[in-house]
Amino acid sequence: MSVQERKERERAGRERLIVATARELAEQQGWDAVTTRRLAERIEYSQPVLYSHFRGKREIIGAVALEGAAEMAAALRAAASAADGPRARAAALARAYLDFAERNPAVYDAVFQLDGGLAFASEDTPEPLKDAFAALLESLSEVAGDGVHPELFTEVFWAALHGLATLNRAGRLPPGDAERRVELLVDRLAR
C-alpha cells in the first residue's frame, strides 16, 4: 500500500469518526450540543482537523443526513420485501418509516428538519436522498390508483408519514392509536 493510499484511508476513517461522533452526541443530547469544539474533544483531534473534513456543523449535519437516508432506504426496502401484497407492503413501509423516525430522532431531524446544505427535489439532490424516496416509490407506486401519478402519490403519502412522525415525537398524538393511524392512512390512500 502506498503512502497516499494509507493517508486516504486514514482521512476516510477520521471522517467516519466525526460523523459517528456527531450522530451519537446529537442522539444523546440534541443537535444544539454538537459543536466543533465538543466533537474535537470527543474524537481527540484538533478543531482544524475537523475543519479539514467539514467546513462546519452544517456539513456535518449533511453527512449524517446522507448516512441516515441510506439507512432509512434499507429499512424501508427490508420491511416492504417481507410483506405480501401491495397494501401489506404499503403498511409495512409506513410502520418502518415511523419506527425509523422514532428510533433515530437526531438522524431523522438531520434528514428532514435541519439545514444540512443538501438539495431536495432537484437535479442536485444527492443519491442517498433520491434512493430513500425511491424506496418509498417502489412500493407505493403499486397502490397509487388509476390515473394518479406515482411520484405525486408518494409525495403525499410521505408527507402524511412525516406529519405523523413529527406529531408523535412532539407528544401531540395519543400513543395508543399509532397502529390505527397507519391502517387508516393505508386504507384511505392506497388503492
ABEGO torsion letter per residue (X at the ends): XBAAAAAAAAAAAAAAAAAAAAAAAAAAAEAAABBAAAAAAAAGBBAAAAAAABAEAAAAAAAAAAAAAAAAAAAAAAAAAABBEAAAAAAAAAAAAAAAAAABAAAAAAAAABBAGBBBGBAABBAAAAAAAAAAAAAAAAAAEBGBBAAAAAAAAAAAAAAAAAAAAAGABBAAAAAAAAAAAAAAABX
